[in-house]
Each structure stands twice: as C-alpha cells, then as structure tokens.
Amino acid sequence: MERHDDQTLGDDDRLLRRIKREQIIADDRDAGRYRPMSMAFRDGEGEVSVYVRRLITVEAVLEGHPDFSLAEIPVGLARSVGCLVAQTPEDPNPAHRVIIHPSKGGMRKAAKVFADQATWVKLIPPASPEA
C-alpha cells in the first residue's frame, strides 16, 4: 500500500511506541537509566506502528499490554531522518500511524536515532540478571 506523510501532524506532535521489556537496556551514558534498543523501533514489514499522543490516551495504547513500557518521539525527529509518518486507513483507530523510511538501511539508521532520543512515558525496567 502506498503511504504518504500525514500533513495534519506538526513536527511537535508526539508519537507513542510500545516497548517490550526485553527491548530495554541500561543506558551506558547515564548510570541507573534505561533506553529502548534500536530494534524496538523496527517492525518486520518495514513500517513502525505508533500512535499520535494527542489523539489517544496512554491507557488506551497500553490496553492489553500490561508488561509493556511506552516511549515517545516527536514527529519532527522522524521526518528529520527521512521518514514519513503515514495514516493507516486500514486500521480503525484514528490515532494509529506508521513510520516508514524509503530504504531498509535508512530505517535501521532511523531506529538508532529514535532509540537514542526517545523519552519514557511509562517505564517498566528489565528484570535484573540476578533475579
């Protein structure tokens, strides 16, 4: 399906992404802090599923996913690395979007940027190795 950048979103709009516990690692730049792994911002089909924060509640995004954390990035960050943020008319949720990069390699690089600059909305730290 051909996708187009959603021009109804401003660069300051925030995109929410659910993050699995196994996709969270210690942030080596800041002791005691955690960050998502870059793989948390990559999906198998090359489209990264996200939700527009101003169009949905945090509780709705996490419904049915009690063990997931929630991170956010600004739309402008996605666009700054060459990605589109596209509507998904096939999805009934009006807050749902996908992040797409025209090239597979570009999406890998973008995912690293997203993981590095994402902020936590809700964090469930990974289990400690001693547990």
N, CA, C and O atoms as a printed pandas DataFrame, in Angstrom:
     atom_number atom_name residue_name chain_id  residue_number  x_coord  y_coord  z_coord
0              1         N          MET        A               1    0.839   -1.178    0.000
1              2        CA          MET        A               1    0.000    0.000    0.000
2              3         C          MET        A               1    0.893    1.254    0.000
3              4         O          MET        A               1    1.818    1.367    0.804
4              5         N          GLU        A               2    0.609    2.158   -0.882
5              6        CA          GLU        A               2    1.381    3.396   -0.945
6              7         C          GLU        A               2    1.035    4.276    0.248
7              8         O          GLU        A               2   -0.134    4.443    0.595
8              9         N          ARG        A               3    2.062    4.834    0.867
9             10        CA          ARG        A               3    1.890    5.672    2.058
10            11         C          ARG        A               3    2.363    7.091    1.747
11            12         O          ARG        A               3    3.272    7.301    0.944
12            13         N          HIS        A               4    1.716    8.065    2.412
13            14        CA          HIS        A               4    2.072    9.477    2.262
14            15         C          HIS        A               4    2.206   10.108    3.635
15            16         O          HIS        A               4    1.508    9.733    4.576
16            17         N          ASP        A               5    3.111   11.070    3.738
17            18        CA          ASP        A               5    3.306   11.763    5.012
18            19         C          ASP        A               5    2.014   12.474    5.410
19            20         O          ASP        A               5    1.379   13.135    4.588
20            21         N          ASP        A               6    1.638   12.334    6.665
21            22        CA          ASP        A               6    0.411   12.929    7.196
22            23         C          ASP        A               6    0.674   14.400    7.536
23            24         O          ASP        A               6    1.265   14.714    8.569
24            25         N          GLN        A               7    0.236   15.272    6.668
25            26        CA          GLN        A               7    0.478   16.701    6.839
26            27         C          GLN        A               7   -0.396   17.328    7.927
27            28         O          GLN        A               7   -0.224   18.504    8.249
28            29         N          THR        A               8   -1.338   16.558    8.501
29            30        CA          THR        A               8   -2.125   17.086    9.618
30            31         C          THR        A               8   -1.332   17.064   10.914
31            32         O          THR        A               8   -1.750   17.650   11.913
32            33         N          LEU        A               9   -0.179   16.384   10.899
33            34        CA          LEU        A               9    0.675   16.310   12.085
34            35         C          LEU        A               9    1.770   17.353   12.006
35            36         O          LEU        A               9    2.450   17.482   10.988
36            37         N          GLY        A              10    1.935   18.091   13.082
37            38        CA          GLY        A              10    3.034   19.039   13.167
38            39         C          GLY        A              10    4.279   18.353   13.683
39            40         O          GLY        A              10    4.200   17.272   14.267
40            41         N          ASP        A              11    5.421   18.969   13.474
41            42        CA          ASP        A              11    6.680   18.382   13.937
42            43         C          ASP        A              11    6.727   18.217   15.456
43            44         O          ASP        A              11    7.468   17.375   15.963
44            45         N          ASP        A              12    5.943   19.014   16.183
45            46        CA          ASP        A              12    5.920   18.919   17.645
46            47         C          ASP        A              12    4.971   17.847   18.166
47            48         O          ASP        A              12    5.008   17.523   19.353
48            49         N          ASP        A              13    4.126   17.292   17.309
49            50        CA          ASP        A              13    3.269   16.192   17.748
50            51         C          ASP        A              13    4.151   15.043   18.210
51            52         O          ASP        A              13    5.252   14.838   17.699
52            53         N          ARG        A              14    3.646   14.300   19.184
53            54        CA          ARG        A              14    4.409   13.195   19.759
54            55         C          ARG        A              14    3.829   11.861   19.305
55            56         O          ARG        A              14    2.614   11.705   19.183
56            57         N          LEU        A              15    4.718   10.904   19.056
57            58        CA          LEU        A              15    4.343    9.555   18.635
58            59         C          LEU        A              15    4.683    8.569   19.746
59            60         O          LEU        A              15    5.808    8.556   20.245
60            61         N          LEU        A              16    3.727    7.757   20.126
61            62        CA          LEU        A              16    3.903    6.767   21.185
62            63         C          LEU        A              16    4.213    5.397   20.584
63            64         O          LEU        A              16    3.622    4.984   19.586
64            65         N          ARG        A              17    5.152    4.711   21.221
65            66        CA          ARG        A              17    5.545    3.368   20.762
66            67         C          ARG        A              17    5.626    2.455   21.975
67            68         O          ARG        A              17    6.317    2.758   22.947
68            69         N          ARG        A              18    4.900    1.313   21.910
69            70        CA          ARG        A              18    5.008    0.313   22.975
70            71         C          ARG        A              18    6.360   -0.384   22.863
71            72         O          ARG        A              18    6.838   -0.675   21.766
72            73         N          ILE        A              19    6.972   -0.648   24.031
73            74        CA          ILE        A              19    8.298   -1.273   24.069
74            75         C          ILE        A              19    8.242   -2.495   24.991
75            76         O          ILE        A              19    7.830   -2.394   26.146
76            77         N          LYS        A              20    8.661   -3.642   24.468
77            78        CA          LYS        A              20    8.726   -4.863   25.272
78            79         C          LYS        A              20    9.883   -4.761   26.263
79            80         O          LYS        A              20   10.877   -4.082   26.004
80            81         N          ARG        A              21    9.741   -5.442   27.402
81            82        CA          ARG        A              21   10.805   -5.401   28.434
82            83         C          ARG        A              21   12.151   -5.873   27.891
83            84         O          ARG        A              21   13.195   -5.332   28.254
84            85         N          GLU        A              22   12.123   -6.883   27.021
85            86        CA          GLU        A              22   13.393   -7.417   26.500
86            87         C          GLU        A              22   14.036   -6.484   25.466
87            88         O          GLU        A              22   15.134   -6.758   24.981
88            89         N          GLN        A              23   13.358   -5.391   25.131
89            90        CA          GLN        A              23   13.903   -4.394   24.208
90            91         C          GLN        A              23   14.410   -3.151   24.938
91            92         O          GLN        A              23   14.604   -2.099   24.329
92            93         N          ILE        A              24   14.622   -3.285   26.253
93            94        CA          ILE        A              24   15.106   -2.177   27.075
94            95         C          ILE        A              24   16.470   -2.560   27.623
95            96         O          ILE        A              24   16.664   -3.671   28.116
96            97         N          ILE        A              25   17.425   -1.618   27.530
97            98        CA          ILE        A              25   18.771   -1.868   28.037
98            99         C          ILE        A              25   19.236   -0.695   28.898
99           100         O          ILE        A              25   18.688    0.406   28.832
100          101         N          ALA        A              26   20.257   -0.961   29.702
101          102        CA          ALA        A              26   20.855    0.108   30.508
102          103         C          ALA        A              26   21.491    1.124   29.570
103          104         O          ALA        A              26   22.115    0.758   28.575
104          105         N          ASP        A              27   21.331    2.387   29.890
105          106        CA          ASP        A              27   21.909    3.463   29.092
106          107         C          ASP        A              27   23.343    3.691   29.576
107          108         O          ASP        A              27   23.557    4.195   30.679
108          109         N          ASP        A              28   24.314    3.323   28.756
109          110        CA          ASP        A              28   25.720    3.423   29.170
110          111         C          ASP        A              28   26.192    4.864   29.321
111          112         O          ASP        A              28   27.289    5.098   29.829
112          113         N          ARG        A              29   25.397    5.822   28.896
113          114        CA          ARG        A              29   25.767    7.235   29.044
114          115         C          ARG        A              29   25.308    7.818   30.367
115          116         O          ARG        A              29   25.747    8.898   30.762
116          117         N          ASP        A              30   24.410    7.094   31.063
117          118        CA          ASP        A              30   23.794    7.649   32.265
118          119         C          ASP        A              30   23.454    6.500   33.216
119          120         O          ASP        A              30   22.458    5.801   33.028
120          121         N          ALA        A              31   24.297    6.314   34.244
121          122        CA          ALA        A              31   24.118    5.202   35.181
122          123         C          ALA        A              31   22.721    5.234   35.809
123          124         O          ALA        A              31   22.221    6.290   36.196
124          125         N          GLY        A              32   22.115    4.067   35.897
125          126        CA          GLY        A              32   20.804    3.946   36.502
126          127         C          GLY        A              32   19.645    4.269   35.566
127          128         O          GLY        A              32   18.484    4.174   35.962
128          129         N          ARG        A              33   19.951    4.646   34.341
129          130        CA          ARG        A              33   18.905    4.976   33.364
130          131         C          ARG        A              33   18.802    3.852   32.337
131          132         O          ARG        A              33   19.726    3.060   32.152
132          133         N          TYR        A              34   17.659    3.813   31.683
133          134        CA          TYR        A              34   17.407    2.816   30.647
134          135         C          TYR        A              34   16.982    3.510   29.362
135          136         O          TYR        A              34   16.482    4.635   29.371
136          137         N          ARG        A              35   17.198    2.799   28.249
137          138        CA          ARG        A              35   16.742    3.299   26.951
138          139         C          ARG        A              35   16.252    2.115   26.123
139          140         O          ARG        A              35   16.630    0.971   26.377
140          141         N          PRO        A              36   15.411    2.395   25.135
141          142        CA          PRO        A              36   14.987    1.309   24.253
142          143         C          PRO        A              36   16.148    0.881   23.347
143          144         O          PRO        A              36   17.005    1.694   23.002
144          145         N          MET        A              37   16.167   -0.370   22.975
145          146        CA          MET        A              37   17.096   -0.832   21.950
146          147         C          MET        A              37   16.584   -0.323   20.609
147          148         O          MET        A              37   15.392   -0.050   20.465
148          149         N          SER        A              38   17.468   -0.192   19.633
149          150        CA          SER        A              38   17.016    0.274   18.322
150          151         C          SER        A              38   16.013   -0.695   17.701
151          152         O          SER        A              38   15.130   -0.272   16.955
152          153         N          MET        A              39   16.135   -1.979   17.997
153          154        CA          MET        A              39   15.197   -2.957   17.443
154          155         C          MET        A              39   13.760   -2.704   17.912
155          156         O          MET        A              39   12.817   -3.203   17.297
156          157         N          ALA        A              40   13.583   -1.948   18.977
157          158        CA          ALA        A              40   12.237   -1.614   19.462
158          159         C          ALA        A              40   11.515   -0.683   18.491
159          160         O          ALA        A              40   10.295   -0.531   18.557
160          161         N          PHE        A              41   12.270   -0.065   17.595
161          162        CA          PHE        A              41   11.691    0.836   16.601
162          163         C          PHE        A              41   11.775    0.252   15.194
163          164         O          PHE        A              41   11.865    0.982   14.206
164          165         N          ARG        A              42   11.744   -1.083   15.123
165          166        CA          ARG        A              42   11.716   -1.743   13.814
166          167         C          ARG        A              42   10.697   -2.857   13.846
167          168         O          ARG        A              42   10.668   -3.660   14.779
168          169         N          ASP        A              43    9.868   -2.904   12.835
169          170        CA          ASP        A              43    8.885   -3.977   12.677
170          171         C          ASP        A              43    9.252   -4.780   11.437
171          172         O          ASP        A              43    9.966   -4.289   10.562
172          173         N          GLY        A              44    8.773   -5.993   11.362
173          174        CA          GLY        A              44    9.105   -6.883   10.262
174          175         C          GLY        A              44    8.715   -6.375    8.887
175          176         O          GLY        A              44    9.401   -6.674    7.909
176          177         N          GLU        A              45    7.638   -5.620    8.784
177          178        CA          GLU        A              45    7.161   -5.179    7.477
178          179         C          GLU        A              45    7.770   -3.854    7.024
179          180         O          GLU        A              45    7.406   -3.346    5.964
180          181         N          GLY        A              46    8.681   -3.290    7.800
181          182        CA          GLY        A              46    9.294   -2.022    7.410
182          183         C          GLY        A              46    8.472   -0.806    7.786
183          184         O          GLY        A              46    8.862    0.322    7.487
184          185         N          GLU        A              47    7.339   -1.020    8.437
185          186        CA          GLU        A              47    6.515    0.064    8.944
186          187         C          GLU        A              47    6.469   -0.061   10.462
187          188         O          GLU        A              47    6.136   -1.119   10.997
188          189         N          VAL        A              48    6.804    1.022   11.148
189          190        CA          VAL        A              48    6.824    1.006   12.607
190          191         C          VAL        A              48    5.505    1.567   13.118
191          192         O          VAL        A              48    5.175    2.723   12.853
192          193         N          SER        A              49    4.768    0.770   13.833
193          194        CA          SER        A              49    3.457    1.145   14.354
194          195         C          SER        A              49    3.603    2.103   15.540
195          196         O          SER        A              49    4.341    1.821   16.485
196          197         N          VAL        A              50    2.898    3.230   15.485
197          198        CA          VAL        A              50    2.923    4.242   16.545
198          199         C          VAL        A              50    1.516    4.831   16.699
199          200         O          VAL        A              50    0.620    4.564   15.899
200          201         N          TYR        A              51    1.352    5.638   17.748
201          202        CA          TYR        A              51    0.080    6.327   17.998
202          203         C          TYR        A              51    0.355    7.806   18.250
203          204         O          TYR        A              51    1.335    8.159   18.906
204          205         N          VAL        A              52   -0.504    8.655   17.731
205          206        CA          VAL        A              52   -0.382   10.099   17.938
206          207         C          VAL        A              52   -0.907   10.405   19.337
207          208         O          VAL        A              52   -2.076   10.162   19.637
208          209         N          ARG        A              53   -0.040   10.938   20.183
209          210        CA          ARG        A              53   -0.367   11.114   21.598
210          211         C          ARG        A              53   -1.583   12.010   21.819
211          212         O          ARG        A              53   -2.390   11.729   22.706
212          213         N          ARG        A              54   -1.733   13.050   21.060
213          214        CA          ARG        A              54   -2.858   13.961   21.306
214          215         C          ARG        A              54   -4.198   13.369   20.878
215          216         O          ARG        A              54   -5.247   13.948   21.160
216          217         N          LEU        A              55   -4.175   12.224   20.205
217          218        CA          LEU        A              55   -5.403   11.600   19.724
218          219         C          LEU        A              55   -5.815   10.358   20.515
219          220         O          LEU        A              55   -6.816    9.719   20.190
220          221         N          ILE        A              56   -5.044   10.012   21.556
221          222        CA          ILE        A              56   -5.303    8.770   22.293
222          223         C          ILE        A              56   -4.739    8.902   23.702
223          224         O          ILE        A              56   -3.830    9.695   23.946
224          225         N          THR        A              57   -5.287    8.118   24.625
225          226        CA          THR        A              57   -4.743    8.117   25.986
226          227         C          THR        A              57   -3.639    7.071   26.115
227          228         O          THR        A              57   -3.589    6.102   25.358
228          229         N          VAL        A              58   -2.771    7.284   27.071
229          230        CA          VAL        A              58   -1.718    6.315   27.366
230          231         C          VAL        A              58   -2.354    4.968   27.731
231          232         O          VAL        A              58   -1.880    3.914   27.307
232          233         N          GLU        A              59   -3.422    5.015   28.513
233          234        CA          GLU        A              59   -4.096    3.786   28.936
234          235         C          GLU        A              59   -4.626    3.004   27.727
235          236         O          GLU        A              59   -4.544    1.776   27.704
236          237         N          ALA        A              60   -5.157    3.694   26.745
237          238        CA          ALA        A              60   -5.676    3.017   25.555
238          239         C          ALA        A              60   -4.554    2.348   24.763
239          240         O          ALA        A              60   -4.736    1.246   24.246
240          241         N          VAL        A              61   -3.410    2.995   24.665
241          242        CA          VAL        A              61   -2.280    2.404   23.929
242          243         C          VAL        A              61   -1.779    1.146   24.635
243          244         O          VAL        A              61   -1.390    0.175   23.984
244          245         N          LEU        A              62   -1.790    1.167   25.969
245          246        CA          LEU        A              62   -1.259    0.042   26.736
246          247         C          LEU        A              62   -2.308   -1.031   27.053
247          248         O          LEU        A              62   -1.972   -2.072   27.618
248          249         N          GLU        A              63   -3.567   -0.787   26.696
249          250        CA          GLU        A              63   -4.625   -1.765   26.980
250          251         C          GLU        A              63   -4.273   -3.110   26.352
251          252         O          GLU        A              63   -3.967   -3.207   25.163
252          253         N          GLY        A              64   -4.326   -4.133   27.185
253          254        CA          GLY        A              64   -3.990   -5.475   26.722
254          255         C          GLY        A              64   -2.493   -5.753   26.688
255          256         O          GLY        A              64   -2.071   -6.842   26.300
256          257         N          HIS        A              65   -1.692   -4.776   27.089
257          258        CA          HIS        A              65   -0.227   -4.916   27.097
258          259         C          HIS        A              65    0.333   -4.441   28.441
259          260         O          HIS        A              65    1.114   -3.490   28.473
260          261         N          PRO        A              66   -0.050   -5.083   29.553
261          262        CA          PRO        A              66    0.330   -4.581   30.877
262          263         C          PRO        A              66    1.824   -4.623   31.177
263          264         O          PRO        A              66    2.296   -3.891   32.047
264          265         N          ASP        A              67    2.566   -5.457   30.481
265          266        CA          ASP        A              67    4.001   -5.588   30.749
266          267         C          ASP        A              67    4.867   -4.751   29.818
267          268         O          ASP        A              67    6.091   -4.881   29.836
268          269         N          PHE        A              68    4.256   -3.896   29.007
269          270        CA          PHE        A              68    4.995   -3.071   28.064
270          271         C          PHE        A              68    5.278   -1.698   28.665
271          272         O          PHE        A              68    4.500   -1.171   29.460
272          273         N          SER        A              69    6.399   -1.146   28.266
273          274        CA          SER        A              69    6.711    0.255   28.560
274          275         C          SER        A              69    6.214    1.085   27.385
275          276         O          SER        A              69    5.781    0.546   26.366
276          277         N          LEU        A              70    6.283    2.406   27.541
277          278        CA          LEU        A              70    5.810    3.288   26.486
278          279         C          LEU        A              70    6.807    4.431   26.331
279          280         O          LEU        A              70    7.123    5.137   27.288
280          281         N          ALA        A              71    7.296    4.598   25.098
281          282        CA          ALA        A              71    8.240    5.673   24.790
282          283         C          ALA        A              71    7.601    6.597   23.763
283          284         O          ALA        A              71    6.643    6.227   23.085
284          285         N          GLU        A              72    8.148    7.805   23.660
285          286        CA          GLU        A              72    7.634    8.734   22.654
286          287         C          GLU        A              72    8.777    9.462   21.962
287          288         O          GLU        A              72    9.851    9.678   22.523
288          289         N          ILE        A              73    8.494    9.830   20.721
289          290        CA          ILE        A              73    9.407   10.664   19.941
290          291         C          ILE        A              73    8.567   11.725   19.233
291          292         O          ILE        A              73    7.379   11.512   18.989
292          293         N          PRO        A              74    9.175   12.870   18.899
293          294        CA          PRO        A              74    8.420   13.864   18.133
294          295         C          PRO        A              74    8.359   13.495   16.644
295          296         O          PRO        A              74    9.277   12.881   16.102
296          297         N          VAL        A              75    7.274   13.881   16.015
297          298        CA          VAL        A              75    7.115   13.665   14.576
298          299         C          VAL        A              75    8.302   14.278   13.830
299          300         O          VAL        A              75    8.817   13.683   12.883
300          301         N          GLY        A              76    8.732   15.465   14.258
301          302        CA          GLY        A              76    9.841   16.148   13.594
302          303         C          GLY        A              76   11.121   15.331   13.584
303          304         O          GLY        A              76   11.907   15.427   12.641
304          305         N          LEU        A              77   11.344   14.525   14.622
305          306        CA          LEU        A              77   12.535   13.670   14.645
306          307         C          LEU        A              77   12.444   12.631   13.532
307          308         O          LEU        A              77   13.418   12.394   12.818
308          309         N          ALA        A              78   11.281   12.016   13.385
309          310        CA          ALA        A              78   11.105   11.023   12.314
310          311         C          ALA        A              78   11.346   11.656   10.947
311          312         O          ALA        A              78   12.041   11.089   10.103
312          313         N          ARG        A              79   10.774   12.819   10.740
313          314        CA          ARG        A              79   10.942   13.490    9.449
314          315         C          ARG        A              79   12.385   13.938    9.222
315          316         O          ARG        A              79   12.856   13.958    8.085
316          317         N          SER        A              80   13.084   14.295   10.289
317          318        CA          SER        A              80   14.462   14.793   10.147
318          319         C          SER        A              80   15.435   13.721    9.666
319          320         O          SER        A              80   16.507   14.044    9.154
320          321         N          VAL        A              81   15.072   12.446    9.826
321          322        CA          VAL        A              81   15.928   11.352    9.352
322          323         C          VAL        A              81   15.361   10.706    8.089
323          324         O          VAL        A              81   15.709    9.574    7.753
324          325         N          GLY        A              82   14.490   11.431    7.398
325          326        CA          GLY        A              82   13.991   10.984    6.102
326          327         C          GLY        A              82   12.770   10.093    6.126
327          328         O          GLY        A              82   12.408    9.522    5.098
328          329         N          CYS        A              83   12.122    9.957    7.278
329          330        CA          CYS        A              83   10.949    9.090    7.390
330          331         C          CYS        A              83    9.659    9.852    7.111
331          332         O          CYS        A              83    9.590   11.075    7.230
332          333         N          LEU        A              84    8.651    9.092    6.739
333          334        CA          LEU        A              84    7.287    9.578    6.632
334          335         C          LEU        A              84    6.529    9.083    7.854
335          336         O          LEU        A              84    6.830    8.017    8.391
336          337         N          VAL        A              85    5.551    9.859    8.289
337          338        CA          VAL        A              85    4.616    9.406    9.311
338          339         C          VAL        A              85    3.264    9.361    8.614
339          340         O          VAL        A              85    2.673   10.400    8.318
340          341         N          ALA        A              86    2.784    8.161    8.357
341          342        CA          ALA        A              86    1.623    7.980    7.484
342          343         C          ALA        A              86    0.396    7.481    8.229
343          344         O          ALA        A              86    0.492    6.725    9.196
344          345         N          GLN        A              87   -0.758    7.926    7.752
345          346        CA          GLN        A              87   -2.021    7.407    8.248
346          347         C          GLN        A              87   -2.179    5.962    7.794
347          348         O          GLN        A              87   -1.557    5.517    6.829
348          349         N          THR        A              88   -3.021    5.253    8.512
349          350        CA          THR        A              88   -3.289    3.854    8.188
350          351         C          THR        A              88   -4.798    3.668    8.059
351          352         O          THR        A              88   -5.461    3.264    9.014
352          353         N          PRO        A              89   -5.337    3.963    6.881
353          354        CA          PRO        A              89   -6.789    3.862    6.717
354          355         C          PRO        A              89   -7.333    2.464    6.952
355          356         O          PRO        A              89   -8.519    2.301    7.237
356          357         N          GLU        A              90   -6.486    1.459    6.837
357          358        CA          GLU        A              90   -6.927    0.086    7.074
358          359         C          GLU        A              90   -7.093   -0.211    8.566
359          360         O          GLU        A              90   -7.689   -1.225    8.931
360          361         N          ASP        A              91   -6.573    0.661    9.428
361          362        CA          ASP        A              91   -6.686    0.489   10.879
362          363         C          ASP        A              91   -7.820    1.372   11.385
363          364         O          ASP        A              91   -7.832    2.569   11.098
364          365         N          PRO        A              92   -8.767    0.819   12.124
365          366        CA          PRO        A              92   -9.908    1.625   12.572
366          367         C          PRO        A              92   -9.562    2.663   13.643
367          368         O          PRO        A              92  -10.364    3.559   13.908
368          369         N          ASN        A              93   -8.395    2.558   14.256
369          370        CA          ASN        A              93   -8.027    3.509   15.302
370          371         C          ASN        A              93   -7.515    4.796   14.655
371          372         O          ASN        A              93   -6.494    4.764   13.969
372          373         N          PRO        A              94   -8.197    5.932   14.855
373          374        CA          PRO        A              94   -7.786    7.178   14.213
374          375         C          PRO        A              94   -6.453    7.737   14.713
375          376         O          PRO        A              94   -5.882    8.625   14.081
376          377         N          ALA        A              95   -5.956    7.230   15.832
377          378        CA          ALA        A              95   -4.667    7.689   16.364
378          379         C          ALA        A              95   -3.491    6.904   15.797
379          380         O          ALA        A              95   -2.341    7.311   15.965
380          381         N          HIS        A              96   -3.759    5.796   15.134
381          382        CA          HIS        A              96   -2.684    4.925   14.648
382          383         C          HIS        A              96   -2.002    5.518   13.421
383          384         O          HIS        A              96   -2.662    6.033   12.518
384          385         N          ARG        A              97   -0.678    5.441   13.399
385          386        CA          ARG        A              97    0.135    5.841   12.255
386          387         C          ARG        A              97    1.262    4.819   12.105
387          388         O          ARG        A              97    1.461    3.970   12.974
388          389         N          VAL        A              98    1.984    4.909   11.013
389          390        CA          VAL        A              98    3.206    4.131   10.831
390          391         C          VAL        A              98    4.335    5.070   10.421
391          392         O          VAL        A              98    4.132    6.052    9.707
392          393         N          ILE        A              99    5.519    4.737   10.892
393          394        CA          ILE        A              99    6.728    5.449   10.467
394          395         C          ILE        A              99    7.367    4.584    9.393
395          396         O          ILE        A              99    7.524    3.376    9.566
396          397         N          ILE        A             100    7.733    5.212    8.286
397          398        CA          ILE        A             100    8.304    4.490    7.147
398          399         C          ILE        A             100    9.529    5.255    6.647
399          400         O          ILE        A             100    9.537    6.485    6.624
400          401         N          HIS        A             101   10.544    4.523    6.254
401          402        CA          HIS        A             101   11.694    5.122    5.566
402          403         C          HIS        A             101   11.759    4.490    4.181
403          404         O          HIS        A             101   11.525    3.289    4.045
404          405         N          PRO        A             102   12.073    5.272    3.151
405          406        CA          PRO        A             102   12.112    4.725    1.791
406          407         C          PRO        A             102   13.114    3.583    1.597
407          408         O          PRO        A             102   12.968    2.787    0.669
408          409         N          SER        A             103   14.125    3.496    2.460
409          410        CA          SER        A             103   15.103    2.411    2.302
410          411         C          SER        A             103   15.242    1.617    3.593
411          412         O          SER        A             103   15.103    2.157    4.691
412          413         N          LYS        A             104   15.518    0.332    3.442
413          414        CA          LYS        A             104   15.689   -0.538    4.605
414          415         C          LYS        A             104   16.866   -0.074    5.470
415          416         O          LYS        A             104   16.760   -0.022    6.696
416          417         N          GLY        A             105   17.969    0.255    4.834
417          418        CA          GLY        A             105   19.132    0.746    5.576
418          419         C          GLY        A             105   18.834    2.051    6.287
419          420         O          GLY        A             105   19.311    2.287    7.397
420          421         N          GLY        A             106   18.051    2.889    5.650
421          422        CA          GLY        A             106   17.657    4.149    6.260
422          423         C          GLY        A             106   16.812    3.940    7.494
423          424         O          GLY        A             106   16.927    4.694    8.461
424          425         N          MET        A             107   15.960    2.923    7.477
425          426        CA          MET        A             107   15.121    2.634    8.640
426          427         C          MET        A             107   15.959    2.124    9.795
427          428         O          MET        A             107   15.676    2.444   10.950
428          429         N          ARG        A             108   16.986    1.335    9.509
429          430        CA          ARG        A             108   17.883    0.860   10.577
430          431         C          ARG        A             108   18.566    2.037   11.243
431          432         O          ARG        A             108   18.646    2.101   12.469
432          433         N          LYS        A             109   19.060    2.969   10.441
433          434        CA          LYS        A             109   19.715    4.161   10.996
434          435         C          LYS        A             109   18.717    5.019   11.770
435          436         O          LYS        A             109   19.034    5.534   12.842
436          437         N          ALA        A             110   17.522    5.166   11.229
437          438        CA          ALA        A             110   16.489    5.954   11.902
438          439         C          ALA        A             110   16.135    5.331   13.253
439          440         O          ALA        A             110   15.958    6.048   14.238
440          441         N          ALA        A             111   16.031    3.999   13.303
441          442        CA          ALA        A             111   15.685    3.312   14.546
442          443         C          ALA        A             111   16.716    3.598   15.637
443          444         O          ALA        A             111   16.359    3.736   16.807
444          445         N          LYS        A             112   17.983    3.687   15.260
445          446        CA          LYS        A             112   19.028    4.018   16.236
446          447         C          LYS        A             112   18.829    5.423   16.785
447          448         O          LYS        A             112   18.985    5.649   17.985
448          449         N          VAL        A             113   18.487    6.360   15.922
449          450        CA          VAL        A             113   18.225    7.732   16.348
450          451         C          VAL        A             113   17.008    7.767   17.276
451          452         O          VAL        A             113   17.040    8.422   18.318
452          453         N          PHE        A             114   15.950    7.072   16.906
453          454        CA          PHE        A             114   14.743    7.054   17.730
454          455         C          PHE        A             114   15.043    6.484   19.118
455          456         O          PHE        A             114   14.617    7.047   20.126
456          457         N          ALA        A             115   15.770    5.376   19.169
457          458        CA          ALA        A             115   16.094    4.748   20.451
458          459         C          ALA        A             115   16.943    5.677   21.314
459          460         O          ALA        A             115   16.771    5.742   22.531
460          461         N          ASP        A             116   17.846    6.384   20.679
461          462        CA          ASP        A             116   18.736    7.289   21.402
462          463         C          ASP        A             116   17.992    8.507   21.954
463          464         O          ASP        A             116   18.330    9.005   23.027
464          465         N          GLN        A             117   16.986    8.986   21.229
465          466        CA          GLN        A             117   16.325   10.232   21.605
466          467         C          GLN        A             117   14.922   10.069   22.181
467          468         O          GLN        A             117   14.287   11.059   22.544
468          469         N          ALA        A             118   14.435    8.847   22.268
469          470        CA          ALA        A             118   13.102    8.604   22.832
470          471         C          ALA        A             118   13.077    8.987   24.310
471          472         O          ALA        A             118   14.083    8.892   25.012
472          473         N          THR        A             119   11.914    9.416   24.756
473          474        CA          THR        A             119   11.713    9.677   26.185
474          475         C          THR        A             119   10.640    8.717   26.685
475          476         O          THR        A             119    9.743    8.316   25.944
476          477         N          TRP        A             120   10.754    8.362   27.952
477          478        CA          TRP        A             120    9.810    7.417   28.537
478          479         C          TRP        A             120    8.533    8.123   28.966
479          480         O          TRP        A             120    8.573    9.183   29.590
480          481         N          VAL        A             121    7.417    7.529   28.628
481          482        CA          VAL        A             121    6.115    7.934   29.148
482          483         C          VAL        A             121    5.786    7.009   30.318
483          484         O          VAL        A             121    5.266    7.443   31.346
484          485         N          LYS        A             122    6.098    5.734   30.140
485          486        CA          LYS        A             122    5.973    4.725   31.196
486          487         C          LYS        A             122    7.121    3.746   31.008
487          488         O          LYS        A             122    7.342    3.240   29.908
488          489         N          LEU        A             123    7.847    3.483   32.083
489          490        CA          LEU        A             123    8.984    2.564   32.006
490          491         C          LEU        A             123    8.797    1.434   33.008
491          492         O          LEU        A             123    8.580    1.663   34.198
492          493         N          ILE        A             124    8.885    0.219   32.501
493          494        CA          ILE        A             124    8.991   -0.971   33.355
494          495         C          ILE        A             124   10.391   -1.519   33.082
495          496         O          ILE        A             124   10.613   -2.162   32.056
496          497         N          PRO        A             125   11.341   -1.269   33.994
497          498        CA          PRO        A             125   12.727   -1.693   33.741
498          499         C          PRO        A             125   12.835   -3.200   33.521
499          500         O          PRO        A             125   12.012   -3.970   34.016
500          501         N          PRO        A             126   13.848   -3.607   32.780
501          502        CA          PRO        A             126   14.050   -5.043   32.561
502          503         C          PRO        A             126   14.397   -5.725   33.891
503          504         O          PRO        A             126   14.908   -5.091   34.814
504          505         N          ALA        A             127   14.112   -7.004   33.966
505          506        CA          ALA        A             127   14.456   -7.758   35.180
506          507         C          ALA        A             127   15.969   -7.794   35.338
507          508         O          ALA        A             127   16.702   -7.892   34.354
508          509         N          SER        A             128   16.426   -7.716   36.563
509          510        CA          SER        A             128   17.872   -7.767   36.795
510          511         C          SER        A             128   18.373   -9.175   36.532
511          512         O          SER        A             128   17.638  -10.141   36.736
512          513         N          PRO        A             129   19.643   -9.309   36.071
513          514        CA          PRO        A             129   20.174  -10.637   35.746
514          515         C          PRO        A             129   20.222  -11.553   36.967
515          516         O          PRO        A             129   20.205  -12.775   36.819
516          517         N          GLU        A             130   20.281  -10.975   38.182
517          518        CA          GLU        A             130   20.357  -11.781   39.406
518          519         C          GLU        A             130   19.008  -12.384   39.756
519          520         O          GLU        A             130   18.945  -13.328   40.543
520          521         N          ALA        A             131   17.914  -11.855   39.182
521          522        CA          ALA        A             131   16.568  -12.300   39.571
522          523         C          ALA        A             131   16.263  -13.691   39.062
523          524         O          ALA        A             131   15.174  -14.212   39.302
